[in-house]
Amino acid sequence: MQQATHKTLYNTHSWIGIWCGILLFVVTFSGLPAMFAHELEVWQSPTLSQLHSVDSTQLDSVVADAKANGFDYADYFIVPELERGFVQLVHFEEGQEPDIRYYDASTQQPLEIGHSDMAHVLEHLHTDLHLPSPVGRYVVGLAGMAMLLSIIAGILIHVKWRKEFVMLRPKRSWRLLLTDHHKLLGLWTLPFAFILAFSGTILGLLGLVSPLLAVAKFDGDVDKAVAAVVGPQAEVSGTAASRLSLDALQQQALSIQPELDVHFIHVTADGDANGLVKFSGNHVEKLSNLQNVTLQLTNGELVHQSDAAERGPFQRIFAAVTPLHFVMFGDIMLKAFYALSTLALSLMIVTGNMIWLAKLDAPHKAARAKPHPLARFTLGICAGLVSACAALICASTWLQGMAQQAALEEGTFWLVWVLALALAFSPLTLRRQLSLHLNGASALLLLTLLGDGIINGRWLWHAPLLTVGVHIGLLAMAAMLAFAAALLARMQANSERQPQRHEGFSADSSPA
Amino acid sequence: MSVWSDGQGNWPRLNSTLSRVLAALLGALIATVLLTLCITLWWPFGDAVEQIFAGGVFFFVFWAGFFYWALLAKGGLQAWRRMLLLMASLTLINAVHFVGG
């Protein structure tokens, strides 16, 4: 490769990291809890976590009970979470809080699930950064694009990748240590990072190009294009009509598409002659979440069906994107592998920023008087996010049962994050702050386990399987954070004994 | 002489690094939009849904490719020349489809 080309690619890789590194960290790290959003949603409610999986339920009983109790909407979703033992009924009204009801899938009795909203706070951070729709999703998509561009440049500039796969020189300079870590983590997580960047960018940005695609094939009508993919919406006729049983309609949908694993049921214009019901979900064997069957509510007539797993290659690729991104396949070990890779990827992003900061200090060969603003932002936002997530999870157990639980949880999350950012600009050394974040987050996660035992009576040795899984995950995370804090303390002690080892790097100018 | 040209056939502003970066970001994006439209219009296989996915699924892969093609140019002028060449060719191909019905 020509030197000028190498230099351009190296500079591009660096500048993308500097401009987008912190955003990439937020999107990547928040992907970890988002990956386990379903598990966390069940765990946050002591009621839901006690339920057992069932093979089937009676949808009509659930809907009839809900309608008798004020859930009198013509347009609603049913989410049969049979593996977790409950059924969710949801109605969205623009500008209003959604009406969500929970039912026991085996008894069809309503459930009081508590007021925690921890899982959604974490999930929304990953999917749209809590920004208004669809801006947040596009920003996340652009972060995926930045990651993809950075990966391409990173692959091309690292020509000695065989050597770099195993190269770690802990006894050389600080900058070399960071560079080796960055390359090691980057190379080992490369396939995973590529899959995440690829699928994340499609999920984030396809909405942005959909009007363009609609212009090409559907005369610019985006709704028509969407209807062609996922089925039409009902056109209300105004004529009242009774519908068939939802259980019978589901059986009919499954007879049309036996491989459909129903995750969502969307009822539109219920009680109208033109009412429709759409059963959608995953393919039971193939990697596709673009399976759906739309039927007439009144007579069960087939209106539309989409079996992406059996369609052309591009539909199959698109249908595989969501399952690939959110690990909707494989077993728990695969999810654990994804989780570890997410952590490695997050660490790689931070080391990228730290290399740049160390490089910036190199010509001076002396400690900076004040840390660089990028160092402060990296620490405040990245380490702050870890602390904020730990505080949110901890708050969710200790605030259990309070009427304002959701608001207090969300308030805790943002308060901790903002405080961490403010602290990053205080005179307290960055190294000390990082130590505080690592130890603090570790302690908060351990406190979560204690809180879950005291408040909810769920101890690691005496709890439903899913709760045990969450507890083990939290313990592992707490241990990793404590280990990182101990490592940091050891490095601090070493650097005090051998200050020359950290050449070109100020102990205060970088977060580690 | 103008703010763009020095009167000796050089265009320092258009040939700058900023111009090259703009070509890579903006020029590549416009070229990608045109290519997406082109693939969606001309993809010969499958139904309309397959055709829109053919154009849409690899949208950002094309963007990344064009981005680096512009960025690896010697200067801003060459980067814009590359992007304009793409834009002109793709606009022509799209126009043929729309005019031809």
Interface residues (C-beta under 8 A of the other chain):
Chain A: T5 T8 L9 T12 G144 M145 L148 L149 I152 A153 T201 I202 L205 L206 V209 S210 L212 L213 A214 V215 A216 K217 F218 A225 A228 V229 S306 R311 G312 F314 Q315 I317 F318
Chain B: V33 T36 L37 T40 L41 F45 G46 A48 V49 E50 Q51 I52 F53 A54 G55 G56 V57 F59 F60 V61 W63 A64 F67 Y68 L71 L72
